[in-house]
């Protein structure tokens, strides 16, 4: 973060300085005293089950130069001599306002990305490609919500040329709040799936919430959407006030590849028309679904004047965030770690990856998918039906809801003797201990709450 004056910070969040400190600036903004450093501004956030104001004393001891405080929580301030205290109406709202002020110090392009599945991959890939020529700022991991995005923006520095920002949501208005901070010049929607459908009721409602990313687009700005998606392909270009680009694998899109080849563990390759000339590109990450993110990245990079050689250099050097179809070669087996999260669409994509890798046998370990609401049974059964048609040798399901996957797979023809339905990760580990052998490929995937990295750790340790 570029050092900021206390007065400017207070003005940005409509705060009142009720105690003047010895230091007139802040060098970073922190919401967690465990990582807070000397000279930081501490922002105590509040939630249903926590109140960051109880840590104000700890922040002062650790050398915070300034503290935000909500008016109704001033009683938590003890021995604040030498520390700037800024009183605000709401600390989360103030964090957002300061982030908007700080973002506006930078006259660079901002790219905003949302979607039900694949937005982190798209963010990583687009930032990676642009890094072939530019200094790129992006979210670390998935810091993409009303707290994570502002914290991400405070990492902007003078050397950055472009910012690529992932935007997540679980309710109406969340994307809108984020774009009101960022005001992206290019917005991207990767797809419309069923993630968080329990909060919205239908994919149509999810589509409406995702479209909030377009709220501040103006003439000359762009919306990039997956034109192969059943919902996004129907967006009307008329009277939008901004440009819409459809990308995808099908030729009805504005931007699409030619001669796509699935290289298995080697990724994918395809040809694109770039500026009237054909160029061949290779994406090393597994799965044809990554081609979609690659198309968006290539379109954006071309618009910012990058050559095919520079684009390919970016594709060669970028890395995905962890636990997302990460292939680990250990103990004579291939471990495909996709444990970060799960939805029906991402489950199917991961199964495709497992089927494509070279291995003696292919084992799918699939856990519960959460936040599907009334769609839960249908979503899990869809995965089971999908898997039944694939060349998978063993299926292990973990959890009560994941049982729908195994039961539907069996119903659709998957061999009963090759199915193991268990309740816990420990049970799954015991199954794998008895069944995994050299040259196997094992996919592990489930929702974050399943903590299925426990299974990955077992396979890596070879216990």
Secondary structure, DSSP 8 states (H G I E B T S, - for coil): ---EEHHHHHHHTT-EEEE--S--EESEEES-TTT--TTEEEE--B-SS-BGGGGHHHHHHTT-SEEEEEGGGGGG--S-TTSEEEEES-HHHHHHHHHHHHHTT--SEEEEEE-SSSHHHHHHHHHHHHTTTS-EEE-STT--STTHHHHHHTT--TT--EEEEE---SSTTHHHHHHHHH--SEEEE-----TTHHHHSSHHHHHHHHGGGGTT--TT-EEEEETTSTTGGG---TT-SSEEEEEESSTTSSEE-EEEEE-GGG-EEEEEEETTEEEEEEE-SSSTHHHHHHHHHHHHHHHTT--HHHHHHHHHH----TTSSEEEEETTEEEEEE-S---HHHHHHHHHHHHHS--SEEEEEEE---S-GGGHHHHHHHHHHHHHTS--SEEEEESTTTHHHHHHHHHTT--GGGEEEESSHHHHHHHHHHH--TTEEEEEE--GGG-THHHHHHHHHT-
